[in-house]
Amino acid sequence: MGGAAALEKLVPVLLAFGGGVLLARRKTVPAEASKVFADYAFLFAVPCYLFGNIYASDLGALFNWRAIGGYAAAAGLTVLAVVLATAAYGIREPRAVALRVMAGVQVNTAYFAVPVFITVFGTAAPIFPVLLFQVCVLSLVVISIMELGRADPDAGGPGTRFSRAVGASLATPLVLACNAGILLNLLSVHVPAVVLDGAAFVGDSASPVALFALGLHLGGRGLNVRGTSREELALIACKCLGFPLLAWVVCEAIFEVRGAWLAYLVVLAAMPTPQNLFIFAQRYDVGVDLSASLVIKSSVVSLLLLPLWLQTVAS
């Protein structure tokens, strides 16, 4: 895929995203409305899309264990690098470290990766195995550390907090929809065509709505580039450059992943820090300003670098 072809693929992405930014900046649509659009995408449209596509997929081809293992190994090495860097930076409080690990390793699947994959690759199904790994492993670890570190006397004991963390990770609409699609696929349960058609109709709106919501959010908050700290720069570089490069090297050289799956994993690793980082920061009152800045700035950097990654992995 040449540079021109990569840019052509991104025209719909830029249109939906840029429309949100423009309308928010002109105050035609209030930036606060981004939460409504984002909730629609996260709670309804994206789950509908994933359910229908996973139900109709060949699960044997979807679960490429060599590719998943390579991505998990690269993520583990990135986690180690972030932990060591934060320790060297003088940050040792577990919740603060966990937040930075999430910023450097987790990717924005629902609001960014899904619409990009639909537009560029024609399907978002390859995201699902990584989504499960992210939710059931990475997010579970982060939430558990956050819950166990809470000072709230009404939060319960460690066992209660851990159970709450597991439940919160597994009960998200994305995971429920994916698991339902897998279960019905494995059991060969017949889902009426009208249901699948309805899910496809709603799911087709996930990509533009999610990107429009992100554009509204970024257009409303704006960017303070001059105020970017060294720590922010390091975490953004880790997320948008370090992690995808490491995923490329580990997956290709060690796990011998080739072809389309290598492109999927590198592009997925290059996705920005998820909005959940800001949600977690608010909920547990740790690094709120840092989280908001990282979500916005990594989204912009990721979007700018996307044509480069697409051209590189296809060459």
N, C-alpha and C positions, 0 to 999 in steps of 0.2 A: 504494500500500500504506500504510494508516494505521498509527498507532503500535500499536494493538491487534493488527492483523493481523501486523505485524512480530514482535511478542512471541510470538504464537501459533506462528509459523514457527520461533521459536528455542526453544520448549519442549523438543523432543527433544535439541537441542544442550546446553541447560542441564542436562537430566536426566543425560545420559551424562557430561558434564564434572563436574557437581556430585556425581554418585555417586562418581567417582574421588577427588575432593577429600575427601568425607566419609569414605570407607573408609580413605583414607590417614591422615587426621587421627585416626581412631579406632583406627588400627593393625590394622584387620580384615584388610586386604590391605597387605603391606609396600610402601612407596613405591618400593623398589628394583625391584619387579616391573614398574614402568612401562616399563623398557627392554625387557622381554620382549614386552609388548603393543605397544610402539612398533615394535620390530623386525618383528613379525608384520605390522603395518599397512604399514610402509614397504617391506619386502622381498617381501611376498606379496600382501596383500589389495588395496592401492591399485594396484599394477601389474596385477592381474587385472581390476579395475574399469576402468582406463583402456584396457587392451588391447581388451576386449570392446566398450566404447562407441565407441572410435575406429574400430575395424574396421567397425562398423555405421553410422558417421556419414557425412554428406555433407561430404567434405573441403573442397569449394568454399565451403560455408557456414561451416565450422569455421575456416578460415584467412581471416579478414577482415583483409586487409592494411592497410586504413585504420585499423582499430582497433589492430592490433598496432603499426603505425608510431606512432600516437599514444601508446600506452603506453610504447614504447621512448624516444620523445622526452621524455616526462615523467620517465622513469627517469634519462635522461642529465642532465637539468637538476637533478634531485635529487642525483645523484652529484656534480655540480659544486658544488652548494650545501654538501654535507657536506665535500668536500675544502677549500673555502675557509674553512668554519667551523672545521675542525680545525686548519688552518694558523694562523688567527687565535687559536686557543686555545693555540698553541705546540706542537702535535703535528705533526711532520714525518717521523717514521720511517715508511717505506713500508708495512711490515706493520701497524703500528698504524692508519694511515690507511685501509688496505684493509679492516681489520676493522670500522671505524666506517662505511665506505661500505656494507658488507654489512648492518650493523645497521639502517641508515636506508633501504635500498632493497629488499633481498630480502624475499620474503614466505614465510610458512610454508604451503606448498602441501599436502604430504602429510598432516600432522597436524591442520591447521586449515581451510585453504581447501576441500579436497575434501569433508569432512563438512558444512561450512556450505553449500557450493553444492548438494550433493545434497539437503539438507534444505530450503533456501530456494527454489532454482531448479529442482529436480528433476533436475539433471544437473551433472556436473563437467567435461564435455567442453570448455567454453570455457576452462578452465584450461590445457589442453595447449599451445596456442601460446605462452602466456606462460611456461609451465614450460620449454619448449625455449629460449626467449630467456634465461631466468634461468640455466639450467644451462650452455648452450653459449656464452653471452656473459659475463654478470655473474660467475657462479661461476668460469668459466675464468680471467677476469682476476684475481680474488681469489686463487685457488689458485696461479696462476702467480707472483704477487707473493710469496706466502707461501713457495713452493718456492725461488724465486730468492734469497730473503732468509735461507734456512736456513744455520746455521753448521756443520752436520753434515758432517765431511769425507767420510763415506761416501755422501753424497747424490748425488754425481756432479757433472758440469759443468752449465752453464746449459741446454744442449740436452737432456740427460738429464732434468733437473728439469722442463723445459717439457713434454717428451713424457709424463712421469709425470702432470703436471697435466691434460693433454688426455685421457689415458686414464681418469683418475679421474673426470673430469666426464662423459664419454660412456658409461661402463660402469655407471652406477647402474641399479638395476632399473626405476625409473620411466621413464628415457629409453629403455632397451632395450624395455620393454613398449610404449611409445608408438610407437617407430620400427617395431616389428614390426606393430602395428596399422595404421600408415600403409602400410607396404610391401605387406602382404597385401590391404589395401583397394585400393590402386592397381593391383595385378596381378590383381585379381578372383579371388584364390585362395579356393576354397571351404573354409571351416573347418567341420568337423562340428558340428552343433547341440549334441551332447553336450558338446563342448569349450566352446562359448560358454555353455551352461547352467551348466557347472561354474565357469567364470570369473565368471559373474554371481552364483552362489551364494556364492563366496568374497568377491567384490567387495562384496556387500551388507553384509558385516561390517566393511568398512573404516571407514565413518563412525563408528559407535558405539565401536569398539575404539580408534581413533585419539584420539577425544575423551576416552575413559575413561583412556587412557594419559597424556594431557596433564594430566588432573585428578589422577591419582596423583602425577605429577611435581611439580605445583604444591602439592598438599596436603602432600607430604613435605618440601619445602624451605621453605614458608612465605614470607611477605613482610615485608621490613624497610623499611616506607615511610619512616620517619623518617631512615633512612640513605641515602636517594636523593640522589645528587649532582646538581649543576647540569648536568653533562655528560649524565648518564643522562636527566634530564628533557628536555633538548634533543633527544636522539636518539629518545626515545619520542614526543615531540611531532612530530618530523619523520616518523617511521614511521606513526603512527596518525592524524595530522591533515594535516601538510604534503604528504606524497606523494599521498594520495588526493585532496586538494583540487587539487593541481597536475595530477594525471591527469585530473580532471574538466574543468578549464579548458582544458588543452591538447587533449584528445580532442574536446571539444564545440566549442570556439571555433575551433580551428585545423584539426583533421582532420575536423570535421563528423560525428563519430560520434553516433548517436542511438539511442534505444530500448533494447532489451535489452542490446546490446553496451556501451553507456555504463554501464549498471548493473553489468554483469559486471566491467568494468575498474576502476571506482571501488571496488566492494566488495573486489575482489582486492587493489588497492593498499592498502586499509585493514587487510589481514590482518597479524598480528604478525610480529616478527622470527623467522626460522626457528631451530629447534634446532641446525641445522648450524653456526650461529655459535659455539655452545659447543664443538661437536666440533672445529671448526677451531682455536679458541683453545687447546684442550687439546693438539691435535696439534702446533701450532707454538709453544706456550708464549708466547702474547701476549694480554694482556687477559682472562685466564680469569675472574676475579671479575666484571669489568664485563660480560662476555658472558653469564654465568649470570644476573645481575641483569636484563639487558635482555630476555632470552628470557622470563623469568617475568613481569616487570612489563608488557611490551608485550602479552603474551597476555591479561592481566587487563584492561588498558585497551582493547584491541581488542574484547574480548567485551562490555565495558560500552558501547562506542560503536556496536556493530553495529546495534542497533535504529534509532539515529539515522541512520546511513548508508542503511539499507534504506528508511526512510521518506523520506529526502531525495531519493534517486535515482529513487524511484517517483512523486514528486509532480510 
